[in-house]
Amino acid sequence: MTSRISIAKRKYQAIFTQKENKWFTGYEGDVNSPSYYSTKCIAQDQHTTKWLTVKPKGTVRGRSAANLIFEDEDGFTYKLSLKSVDTLLKALASGAMEIKDGYFYTEFCQVKQGQNYFIDFVEE
């Protein structure tokens, strides 16, 4: 599988939560806040893809758009932009995404749209 967005030469760093070592999703301003960043997040130059097992949990309204909330098996939540719903529907319709017990199992990458970080599906 290849990403529809090249992850090799991104101009922003990958952001991980320090405690869980999972992708940060949310408003960039939270990451850049000295108190939040120093205790909760780690920046890395290398971007990767990961296979995640997540289930839809709900929606949340951000500063400029609505987002889907997905939860992994550990209870950690990720934000997915509504812009990615078309990719989700295509993956579901084509059978490219495995679904078991309400969880989606597929490959994701971390993306930045404007001042927000999200997870996004990796397409073939």
N, C-alpha and C positions, 0 to 999 in steps of 0.2 A: 504494500500500500504506500502511496505517496501523498504528501500533504498538498492541498490546493494552495496553501500559502507556504512559501519557502521558509524553513526554520533555520537555515544555515547562516544567513546574513541579516538578522534582525537588528534594528537600531536601538532596541531596548533590552534590558536584562530580564532574565527569567526570575520570578520572585517566588520563593518558597516560604511556608510557615516554618518557623524555627523548631517548634515543639513536635509537630506531626510530620515535618518534611513533605508537605503536600503543597500543590500549587496555590498561591494566593489568588483569589478572585475578588474584585471589588474596585473601589475608587483609589486611584493612584495617590491622591492626597493623603490617604491613610498610611500608605507605605512610606511616604516622604516625611511624615511627622516623626521627629526624633524619638519620642517616647514609644510610639507604636513600632517603628522600624527596628529599633535596637533590641526590643524584647521579643518581638513576634515574627520578624521576617528576615530572610537571608537572600541577597541578590547573587545570581550566578550569570556568567556570560554565555554559557552553553545552553541552548534550547534542545529539548528532547520531546519525543512522543511517549505516551504511556497508555497501556491498556487499563481501563478503569471499569469497575462494576458499580453502576450508579442507578438510582431510581428517581423519578420525578417527585419532588416534594411540594412544589407550589410556585408561586410567582411573587415578585417584589418589584415595586416601582422605584427606579433609581432617579438620579437628578434629571436625566434627559430621555430615558426609555424604560420600558418594562423588561424584566429579565426572568428567565426560568431558573428555579433553584433545583439542583440535583443533590442527592445525598448518597455517599458511598456506604459500604457495609460497616464502616467504623463510626458512622454518624457524622462524618465531616461533610460540610456543604460546599458546593461549587456553584458559581453563577454561569449561566449560558445565555448569551444574547438572543433575543427573539429573531435577530437577523439570521441565526443559524437553524431556525426551525425548518426551512426548506431542505437543508442537508439531512436533518433528522428524519423528515418524512420520506425522502428518497431512500435513505438507508433502511428504514423500516419496510418500505414497499418492495425493495429489491432483495431483502433477506440478508443484507450485508451486516446487520447488527443482530447479535444473539440476545434473546430475551428469555429470562428464566426467573420465575417467582417474582415478577414485577421489576426485576433489575435489568438494565441494559448493559451488555458487555461489548465494548468496542474501543477503538484507539482514539485518543484525544491528544490535543496539543494546547498549550497556553497561548492566548492571543491578547493583543492590546488594541482596543478600539477607542481612539480619542484619549481620554484620561482614565479609562477603565480596563481592568484585566478580566478575562473570561476564559473558560475552557471552550474548545470547539472540536467538532468531529474531524477526523482525518478521513478524507475520501480516497477512493481508488482512482 
